[in-house]
Amino acid sequence: MTEPFALPIVPRYAEVDQQGVVFNGHYLTWLDEASTAYFDHLGVPFTEFSSWGVDVQVVHAELDYLAPVRWRDSVRVVTRCESVGTTSFTLRFDVLRRGDGGEDVTAVRGRNVYVVVSTDDWAKQEIPAVLREALTSVAGQGQNVTDGGTVSP
């Protein structure tokens, strides 16, 4: 299996709070940047979505903080598709910090649920075939979820 996509991040001074760690709200920005880069990596950049008459909206975001990230730490946001439904999909993010011994330390785990919407009226739309194919193209990622909630390849 190929390595999952990862976006390198260098925490900026402005992202660090008085406790000396990255302020929690900045992680959502990092996940947004990682999702944009992930779609570029898959060959379906966000700039293409409007030509299909759709856009995506984050309808749920969650973060679990596991370890601190500090200014200038070596960080990467590993991004993978967790599931694909009819009108929505879920991306999983792992914010990894390089530890003192060179090992990866999971600092934050996150998940975003995205719903595909029409650019005409913002109503839910089925995921376009080209986007579905891209999301399910990486081995072990983005399995289709049937209406009954079971996973199919």
FENRA-V578554 format. One record per pair of residues at least 12 apart in sequence whose C-alpha atoms are under 10 Angstrom apart, sorted by the first residue. I is the first residue (numbers start at 1). GAP is how many residues later the second one is. D is the distance in Angstrom with one decimal. If there is no record, write none. Layout:
I GAP D
I GAP D
This chain:
1 137 8.4
1 138 6.3
1 139 8.0
2 136 7.8
2 137 7.6
2 138 9.8
3 75 9.4
3 77 9.9
3 135 9.5
3 136 9.8
4 34 9.7
4 74 6.5
4 75 6.5
4 76 6.3
4 77 9.5
4 134 8.3
4 135 9.6
4 137 9.3
5 29 8.9
5 30 9.9
5 32 8.9
5 33 6.6
5 34 10.0
5 36 7.7
5 37 9.2
5 71 9.6
5 72 8.2
5 73 5.7
5 74 5.5
5 75 6.8
5 88 9.9
5 133 9.9
6 28 7.6
6 29 10.0
6 31 8.8
6 32 8.0
6 35 9.8
6 69 9.6
6 70 5.9
6 71 5.2
6 72 4.1
6 73 6.0
6 74 8.9
6 87 9.2
6 88 9.0
6 89 9.2
6 90 9.5
7 23 9.0
7 24 9.4
7 26 8.3
7 27 5.8
7 28 9.1
7 29 9.9
7 30 7.2
7 31 8.1
7 68 8.5
7 69 5.3
7 70 5.1
7 71 6.5
7 72 7.9
7 88 9.4
8 22 9.8
8 26 8.8
8 66 7.8
8 67 5.9
8 68 4.1
8 69 6.4
8 70 8.8
8 87 9.6
8 88 9.5
9 21 7.8
9 24 9.6
9 25 9.3
9 63 9.1
9 64 8.6
9 65 7.1
9 66 5.2
9 67 5.4
9 68 7.2
9 86 9.3
9 87 9.7
9 88 9.6
10 60 9.5
10 61 7.7
10 62 5.7
10 63 6.5
10 64 6.2
10 65 6.2
10 66 8.3
11 15 9.4
11 19 9.7
11 58 7.9
11 59 7.0
11 60 5.2
11 61 5.3
11 62 6.5
11 63 8.0
11 64 7.7
12 58 9.0
12 59 6.0
12 60 6.7
12 61 9.4
13 57 8.9
13 58 5.8
13 59 7.8
14 12 9.9
14 57 8.8
15 12 9.4
15 55 9.0
15 56 7.8
16 53 8.8
16 54 6.9
16 55 6.3
16 56 9.8
17 53 9.3
17 54 9.6
19 51 9.5
20 48 9.0
20 49 8.6
20 50 6.2
20 51 7.4
21 46 9.7
21 47 6.0
21 48 5.5
21 49 4.5
21 50 6.9
22 46 7.3
22 47 5.7
22 48 5.8
22 49 7.1
23 45 9.7
23 46 9.0
23 47 9.4
24 39 8.9
24 40 10.0
24 41 8.4
24 44 9.9
24 45 9.9
24 84 9.6
25 38 9.9
27 36 8.2
27 38 9.8
27 50 9.7
27 68 8.5
27 81 8.1
27 82 9.7
27 83 8.8
28 33 8.2
28 34 8.9
28 35 8.3
28 82 8.6
28 83 9.9
28 84 9.4
30 46 9.5
30 47 7.6
30 63 9.6
30 65 8.9
31 30 9.7
31 32 10.0
31 46 7.3
31 47 9.4
31 48 8.4
31 60 9.4
31 61 9.1
31 62 6.9
31 63 9.1
31 64 8.7
31 79 7.8
31 80 8.7
31 81 8.4
32 26 9.6
32 80 9.1
33 44 9.3
34 42 9.2
34 43 6.5
34 44 7.9
34 45 6.8
34 46 10.0
34 59 8.3
35 42 9.5
35 43 9.8
35 44 7.2
35 45 9.1
35 46 9.9
35 56 7.8
35 57 9.5
35 58 8.9
35 77 9.4
37 42 9.3
38 40 9.3
38 41 6.8
38 42 8.1
38 43 9.5
38 53 9.7
38 97 9.8
39 92 9.1
39 95 8.4
39 96 8.6
41 93 9.7
42 89 9.1
42 91 9.6
42 92 5.9
42 93 7.7
42 95 8.4
42 96 9.0
43 87 9.7
43 88 9.3
43 91 7.5
44 86 7.9
44 87 6.8
44 89 10.0
44 90 7.2
44 91 9.4
45 86 9.7
49 67 9.7
49 69 9.9
49 70 9.3
49 79 9.2
49 82 8.9
50 68 9.0
50 69 7.1
51 68 9.8
52 66 9.0
52 67 9.1
52 76 7.6
52 78 9.6
52 79 9.9
53 64 8.5
53 65 5.9
53 66 5.5
53 67 7.4
53 72 9.6
53 75 9.6
54 62 6.5
54 63 5.4
54 64 4.5
54 65 5.1
54 66 8.2
54 67 9.9
54 68 8.3
54 69 9.5
54 70 9.1
54 71 7.6
54 72 9.4
54 73 8.7
54 74 8.4
55 59 9.7
55 60 8.4
55 61 5.8
55 62 5.4
55 63 6.4
55 64 6.2
55 65 9.9
55 67 8.3
55 69 9.7
55 70 9.3
55 72 9.9
56 31 9.7
56 32 8.7
56 33 9.7
56 57 9.7
56 58 6.0
56 59 5.5
56 60 4.5
56 61 5.8
56 62 8.6
56 63 9.3
56 66 9.3
56 68 9.3
56 69 9.6
56 71 9.6
57 31 9.3
57 55 9.7
57 56 8.3
57 57 5.3
57 58 5.4
57 59 6.6
57 60 7.3
57 65 9.4
57 67 9.8
58 30 9.5
58 31 9.8
58 32 9.5
58 54 6.5
58 55 5.7
58 56 4.5
58 57 6.5
58 58 9.1
59 29 9.3
59 53 7.6
59 54 5.8
59 55 5.8
59 56 6.7
60 30 9.2
60 51 7.9
60 52 5.6
60 53 5.1
60 54 7.3
60 55 9.4
61 29 9.7
61 30 9.8
61 49 7.3
61 50 5.7
61 51 4.5
61 52 6.5
61 53 9.1
62 30 9.7
62 47 8.2
62 48 5.4
62 49 5.4
62 50 6.6
62 51 9.1
63 30 9.1
63 31 9.7
63 45 6.7
63 46 5.7
63 47 4.4
63 48 6.8
63 49 9.0
64 30 9.7
64 43 8.4
64 44 5.5
64 45 5.2
64 46 6.3
64 47 9.3
65 30 9.5
65 41 8.9
65 42 6.1
65 43 4.7
65 44 6.8
65 45 8.8
66 29 9.7
66 39 8.9
66 40 6.7
66 41 4.9
66 42 5.5
66 43 7.7
67 28 9.7
67 29 9.4
67 30 8.7
67 38 7.5
67 39 6.8
67 40 4.2
67 41 6.9
68 29 8.6
68 37 9.5
68 38 9.3
68 39 6.0
68 40 8.4
69 26 9.2
69 27 9.0
69 28 6.8
69 29 9.5
69 36 9.7
69 37 9.7
69 38 6.7
69 39 9.0
70 27 9.2
73 23 10.0
73 24 6.7
73 25 7.1
73 26 8.9
74 22 8.4
74 23 5.8
74 24 5.5
74 25 8.6
74 28 9.9
74 30 9.7
75 20 6.9
75 21 5.6
75 22 4.5
75 23 6.4
75 24 9.8
75 29 9.0
75 30 9.4
75 31 9.7
75 32 9.2
76 17 9.9
76 18 8.1
76 19 5.9
76 20 5.4
76 21 6.8
76 22 8.6
76 28 9.5
76 30 9.9
77 15 9.8
77 16 6.3
77 17 5.6
77 18 4.5
77 19 6.3
77 20 9.0
77 29 9.8
77 30 10.0
77 31 9.2
77 32 9.4
77 33 9.9
78 14 8.1
78 15 5.5
78 16 5.1
78 17 6.4
78 18 7.4
78 31 9.6
79 12 6.8
79 13 5.8
79 14 4.7
79 15 6.8
79 16 8.9
79 31 9.5
79 32 9.6
80 12 5.4
80 13 6.7
80 14 8.9
80 31 9.8
80 55 8.7
80 58 8.6
80 60 9.5
80 61 6.6
80 62 7.7
81 12 8.9
81 30 9.6
81 31 9.8
81 53 9.8
81 54 6.3
81 55 7.6
81 56 9.7
81 57 8.5
81 59 9.0
81 60 5.3
81 61 4.6
81 62 8.2
82 29 8.7
82 30 9.7
82 31 9.6
82 53 9.1
82 54 9.3
82 58 8.8
82 59 5.8
82 60 4.9
82 61 7.1
82 62 9.5
83 30 9.3
83 52 8.5
83 53 8.4
83 58 7.1
83 59 4.3
83 60 5.2
83 61 6.2
83 62 6.7
83 68 8.5
84 29 9.7
84 30 9.7
84 43 8.7
84 48 7.4
84 51 7.5
84 52 7.7
84 57 9.2
84 58 5.5
84 59 5.9
84 60 4.8
84 61 5.8
84 62 8.9
84 67 9.2
85 30 9.4
85 41 8.7
85 42 8.1
85 47 9.1
85 57 9.1
85 58 8.6
85 59 5.8
85 60 4.9
85 61 6.7
85 62 7.7
85 64 8.8
85 66 9.4
86 29 9.3
86 30 9.2
86 38 9.7
86 39 8.2
86 40 5.5
86 41 6.2
86 42 9.5
86 46 9.3
86 58 8.3
86 59 7.7
86 60 7.7
86 61 7.7
87 27 8.5
87 28 5.8
87 29 5.6
87 30 8.1
87 37 6.5
87 38 5.6
87 39 4.5
87 40 5.2
87 41 9.0
87 45 10.0
88 25 6.9
88 26 5.4
88 27 4.3
88 28 6.0
88 29 9.3
88 36 8.7
88 37 8.8
88 38 7.9
88 39 7.0
88 44 10.0
88 57 9.9
89 23 8.4
89 24 5.8
89 25 5.5
89 26 6.7
89 27 8.4
89 38 8.6
89 43 9.0
89 46 8.5
89 53 7.9
89 54 9.7
89 55 9.0
89 56 9.3
90 21 6.7
90 22 5.6
90 23 4.4
90 24 6.2
90 25 9.0
90 45 9.7
90 52 8.0
91 19 8.4
91 20 5.7
91 21 5.4
91 22 6.6
91 23 8.0
91 44 9.4
91 50 9.6
91 51 8.4
92 17 7.6
92 18 5.8
92 19 4.5
92 20 6.7
92 21 9.0
93 15 8.1
93 16 5.8
93 17 4.9
93 18 6.0
93 19 8.3
94 12 6.6
94 13 7.6
94 14 5.9
94 15 4.7
94 16 6.4
94 17 8.9
95 12 5.6
95 13 5.0
95 14 6.3
95 15 8.1
96 12 7.3
96 13 8.9
115 12 8.5
116 12 8.7
132 12 8.6
136 17 8.6
140 13 9.0
141 12 9.6
